[in-house]
């Protein structure tokens, strides 16, 4: 099953108020996603996978116009010199390609950190499983269905 189909089933099964937005232009970058969906950049979220030297993962969800501060991330998870995951690691651990990782339907065994700026939005748009689909939903549904910690992890 594709990640998009998995997201659709998850939304239905859990009765989440969400909208799948299909678009022809790539949403690989936050700027491209904002343009493709018509949303403000502050409403676009990115779901990022970081790995450390021992292959310990953490997922960070933040607004598209923000940069992750790894010093802040390391206050919440015990990682040694974390780096952004490579495409093959994203595929292996999350079942997606870069730019296609949704903020829900994530593995239960990987910690999830949601930047507090995300939760200040009425709604956010992340990927729905491909770089050509957006997922519009309420920030607290992300927190609820991932068990994420709401923290300050951006610059």
N, C-alpha and C positions, 0 to 999 in steps of 0.2 A: 504494500500500500504506500502511496506517495505521502509525503509529509503534509501536503495540502489536504488530501483526503483524511488523514489522521486528525488534522486541525478541525475540519468540518464535522467529523464524527464527535470529537471531544466537545465542541461547542453545543451540538445537539444533545448529547448525553447529559451534559452538566447544565443545560438550560441557561447558557451564558448569552447576555445581550451583546451581540457582536455582529459585525458586517465584514464580509469578504469583499475587497475592492480589487477587481482585476484591471490591469493597465498594460498598455502595449509597450511603453517605455520602461527600461530597466530601472529598478529601485535599488541598485547596488549601493549607492552612496545615499546618505541622508538627504542631500540636496536634490538628487534625482528622485528619491521617494516623495519628497515634498511636492516637487513639480508634477510628478505622475499622479498623485492623489489629490492635489489641490489643498493640502493641509499646510499649516504653518510649520516651520522647521522645529519649533518647540514641542509640537505635537507628535513629531516623528520620533520613534524610539529605535535604538539599535540593541540587539541581543548579541553580546560578545562573549566568546569563550577564551579564557586565559589558561595557560598551562605553566607549570614550573619545571625545574630540572628533573624532578622525580615523577613527572607526568601527572601531578595532582591538578585537577581542573577546578575552575570556578567560573560561573556565568555572571556577567554584570549587564544589567539593563539600565540604559541611561538615555537622555534626550539626544536627538540628532545633532544639536548645536553645542554639545558638551564633549569634553575630553575626560577620559578616565584618569584619575590620579592613583597610580599603583601604590604609592605610599599609604594612601587612605585605605585602599583595598586590603593591604596587608595587615591593617589593624583588626580586620574582621575574619580573615582566614590565614591559616599558617602555610604560606607558600614561600619557597625560596626562589628569588629572582624570576617572578612570573613574566610571561611574554604572551603576545597575541597568538592564538593557536593557528597552526597551518591548515590550509584547506583539507588535507587528508585527515587531520585530527578532528576537524569539525564534522566531516562526513562520517567518520568512525564513531564518534561519541554522540553526535546529535542527529545524524541521518539527514543532514542538509548541506547545502553549498554556501559559501560566503554570500551574505546578502539575502539569504533565504531562511534564516533561523527565526522561528516564531517565539514570542515571549511566553507561550504556554506549550504544553506537550513536551516538556523537558524531562530528562532523566531524573528520577527521585534521588539518586545517589550523588548528584553534583550540587554543591551549595549555590544558591542564587541570591545575588545582592541587587536590589532595586534602588537606584539613586532617588533621594527624596524629592528632587525636582520633577520626576515622572508623576509622583502622586499628587502634585499640585495642579495637574491638568484635568479638565472635565473628561476628556477622552484622549487616547493616544492611538497611533497607527504604527504597528510593527509589521514584520513580514508574516504572511500566512503560510509560508512553506516554500515559496519561490521568490526570485527577485522581480517577478511580474505580478505578484499578488500582495495586497496589503490586508492587514487585520486591524479593524477599528474596534476598540473595546475600552472599558473603564479600567483605569490603573489598578484599582483595588481587586479586580478579578485576576489580574496577573499575580498579585501578592497572595490572594486566597488559593489559587490553583497551583502555585509553585512552592508555597511555603517560604517565600523569600523574606529576607530581612530588609527593612527600609532603612537606608543608611546614607551618609554623605560621602560619595566616592568620586566626585568630579572636581575639576580644577575651578 
